[in-house]
Amino acid sequence: MPDLEGIIERIVFENEENGFTVARLQIGKDLVTVVGTLSGIRPGEEVKLSGNWDIHPSYGRQFTVENYEVLPPVTRQGIQRYLGSGLIKGIGPVTAEKIVKKFGLATLEIIEKTPERLQEVEGIGPQKAAKIIQGLQTQKNMRRVMVFLRGLGITPALAAKIYRYYGEKTVEVLRKNPYRLAKDLFGVGFRTADRIARLTGRTDRAAPERVRAGLIYYLERHADEGHVFAVEEEFLPQTAAELGVSLEDLRAAVESLARSNEVRREDGQLYLTALYQNEWGAAEKLITLTRAVAGKKLSIDKELAQMVAGLAPEQRRAVETACHEGTLVITGGPGTGKTTTIKSLLRLFRHHGLEVVLAAPTGRAAKRLAEAAGDEAKTIHRLLEFGYTPGSGFRYGRDENRPLEADVVIIDEVSMVDLPLFYRLLKAVPLGARLILVGDQDQLPPVGPGSVLRDLIASGILPTIRLKTIFRQAGTSKIITNAHRINQGRLPEVKNADDFFFIKVEEPEAITREIVSLASTRLPAYLNCDPIDDIQVLSPMRKSVSGVDHLNILLQEALNPRSAGRPELVYGGKTFRLGDKVMQIRNNYQKMVFNGDMGRIIQLDPEEEQLVVGFPEGREERQVVYEDTDLDELVLSYAISVHKSQGSEYPVVIMPLTTQHYLLLQRNLLYTGVTRAKKMLVLVGTWKALSIAVKNDRVESRNSRLAQVLRRLAEEKAGGG
């Protein structure tokens, strides 16, 4: 078995779940690719690797690692690269060079034994020296905990995440109740917590705390898949099998959690209590709002009549309905005049002196709404004044006790709104105000639980206007006409189109190369557009050769490559550079950024392990600071999933279509991707994959009862109940 010794030049890819890593190793003047379980290694570290040379069919010659050992750096260059890798907060490449220039080969010994001498280095004053010394102490504490965690078989990447959350209390927490991990840490599931529990000596699979934690975990995973509740007769046997316990043990856990009000049971359905309250609370408020405007009809005078006369029949009906209804749902595909209808409603309400507020689920959607309507629009979270309040923590500033100061609330892109956010919004709508909900019911459902827009329409309780007429100007766009063809189950027309293209490429690797070429050079030159701001790659999947993760690595290298004047920060196998396009992948209420928000890195400090992202907020940009502990919430977004693109619109969209994506080749996913493009859409792949997607009209089924609850409450109210 051959050995290699060299310096890790950079991390190309790292899977935090299993530690699989692709890295570039510098051996003298040569660079070679090494792959294997190398979790936790950092650029600049000297390593000794044992393994074998292989030829990968796509990536060529590479060294597959079976064992590795991190060597202490023994050269000035090695020490400098080691210190400049970000291992110690406060020491980046520039400071590392100064330290090694001052202390030479004695650098590591001095840092370890007499760190106060760092003040002898030019540019390191008492404050910075104290910060570096604190970073050194943190590293020592972390190493001690890491020894314990590695003994449990936890990968270094996961161990670092655990340590960042619990600090020096890590060992105590894990010994006392390792199941806290699944609840406290983003990205750490019950299975990981369960494995750690077994390794710490907790071997009783039927232990009540384990079964309760497992039940909550699988209900939360159900919610992550979009379901509001689980069907007990299906869910309990499956969960019992997953946990390796009896149905009796699981039913006992259900009873225990029901008594503590953590779950609710009704008609054979099992809810997390919060989602049960969301569903019933939303239905109650909608019925109340629908009735509260009774008798408050708005008139259409001569001036408004001229405006209404210029609208399409469905648009006219929407304006007329809004004159006398407390709630209204407006749905329609691209080019059917949803924006024109919103502008007409704004004119109607303002003509009558009513206070109107506009909002949408995401920053991008709010910005688009503001530009289209010519009026201020906020994100729903911003509208509800969500934020931190001393003494109360994070809360919504607007609710039933302090409702919105508005006579009319108009929400766009409602297909993106999940049940919990919808309930929060409804709580803040004042009684007597009108609520107008606008969206495309044929888009993908929201990322979170529920299917609000579809349920509202299916209930038949709320007045609903369907916009169907494709306007003449929109009808000249092949993007719009083909979107409607796809939605009707018909293949798109690609001949003689100047905004809708299909490039036939068979092999997944060739598809990827074609996309990178289009995004980085050909389309920017052809359209005279910005390759980062104006072009968005959408993929049905995260994994696979033409998936989001792989495309992001290639697109970053093509659009924002390494250069001497461009600072970068490596974290968990991901490289962030100044100017990168990035996306937030979880709700962070402290920073007020949410799952799917996209922005650009506008500042980056490798020494402080800190970067700043500018996110669009309406017509402005909001700057958000990320420390090293926040970086697992950010990913590159040169390519994103179709699901994450909801509510956004891009001048140019490129989308791969390959049978590798078979499980996700669905009509509404393709329709959603196509309708994200404003000026040009380019599909790259096989006609077979396109045909599969168009024919597959299976709509994702979600466990949600909002429609039924609405009908039930409406009947009760009508009957005087």
PyMOL commands that set and color helices and strands:
alter all, ss='L'
color gray80, all
select helices_A, chain A and resi 76-83+93-113+115-120+126-151+156-176+180-184+190-199+208-224+232-243+247-259+273-292+302-309+313-322+338-351+363-373+380-383+414-416+419-428+452-459+472-475+478-487+508-527+548-559+628-633+643-645+659-664+667-674+687-695+706-718
alter helices_A, ss='H'
color red, helices_A
select strands_A, chain A and resi 3-14+20-27+30-37+46-56+60-71+229-231+263-266+269-272+327-332+356-360+378-379+386-389+393-396+408-411+434-439+464-467+500-504+535-539+568-571+574-577+581-584+598-605+610-617+620-627+634-636+639-641+650-657+677-685
alter strands_A, ss='S'
color yellow, strands_A
deselect
rebuild
show_as cartoon
